[in-house]
Amino acid sequence: MKVAIAKEGDMVSEHFGHCTEYAVFVIEKSKITSREILESPGHEPGKLPPFLASHKVTHVLAGGMGPRAVDLFCENNIEVFLGVRGKIDTVIKDFMAGNIAQGESSCTHGEEGHDGCGH
């Protein structure tokens, strides 16, 4: 399994598409076998799901993202976990322990687009 976490510093980013980096963890037999930082190719509709799929990512964790992005990740066979908050090192341990559930996006998208996300 390969997990990408949207990051801002050492914390989970509130909005997946607007962070500049992703912490990517390879997990085998309930252990982290490698960790890398991927730079974001930029926020452009439809770009991030195939980008992360090309890096063999299977799971994405973030504070929030829009419903279309979630659909695109699903089309790329990437499972999405939203509503995730906290320090990345704590979050990945909680994820491995099964303590991260699929929650609500912390990014609320109104009819105008991304209201409430700081866009």
N, C-alpha and C positions, 0 to 999 in steps of 0.2 A: 504494500500500500504506500502511496506517496501523497502526503498532505501538504497543501499550500495554505499559509495563513497570511492574510493581508496585514501589513505591519506599518506602524508609525512609531519609530524608535523601538522600544522593547515592548510596546503594547499592541494589541489587536486594533486595526484600523476600523473606524466607524463605517466607512464605505469602501468596499472592495476595489472598485474601479478608479478611485482617486488616490490610492496610496502609490508610493514610488517604488516599493519593494515588497517581495513576498518571501517569507521564511518557508523553506520547503524541507520537509522531513521524510526520509525513507524509513518505514517501520516494518520490521520483519520479526516474527515470533515474539511480538509484544515488546520489542526493543527498538530504539532509534539506532539505525545503522549508519545513517549519514544525514548531514544538515548542510544546506546551502542557501544562499541569498540570491534570488532572481530579481533583476531590475525589471520594472514594468515597461512594456513597450509603449505605454501611453494609453489614455482613456479615449477609446474610439469604439462606438457601438459595434459589437460582434467580434472584436479583436482578441479579447482576453481568453475566452473559452478555448478557441483552437490553439492559441499560444501555449496555455498551460497543458492542454492535451498533448501537444507536441513534446512536452517535457515529461510525459507519462504520469501527470498528476491524476489521482483518483478521487480525492476529497478536497474541498475548499471550505475554510472557516473564515468568517468575517462578521463584523458588526451588522452590516447590511449591504444590500444591493437591490436593484430593481427586479420586478418579476420577469421581464424579458431576458435579463442576464441569467436568472435562475434557469429559465427554459433553455437557453443556449448551452449552459453547462450540462444540463440533463441530456441534451442532444449529443453532447461530446462524452457521454458516459462518466460524468464527474458529479459526485454527490455533494450537495451544498448544505452547510450548517450555518444558519444566521442567528443573530442575537448574541453572538459570542463577544465577551468582554474580558479584559484582564491582561496580565503579562503573558507574553508568548510562551515562555518556558513553563509556566503554570498551566496554560491552556492546552498545550500539547500533551502534558502528563495527564490532565483530566480527560482529554479525548481518548488517549490510550487506555485509560481505566474505565471507559464507557460512561463517563459522567458529563458528556456534552451531548445535549439533545438538539434536534432541529427545532429552532425557535423562530420567533418573529424578527423580521428585519428591523434594525434600529434606524434604518433609512426609510422615511415615509415618502412615498411618491404620490403627489397629488395629480389632478388633471392637467396641470401646467407642466408636468415633467418630474422634477425632483424636489418638490417643496419640502423644507425641513432638513435637507441634507447639506446645506451650505454650498449649493451649486449656484 
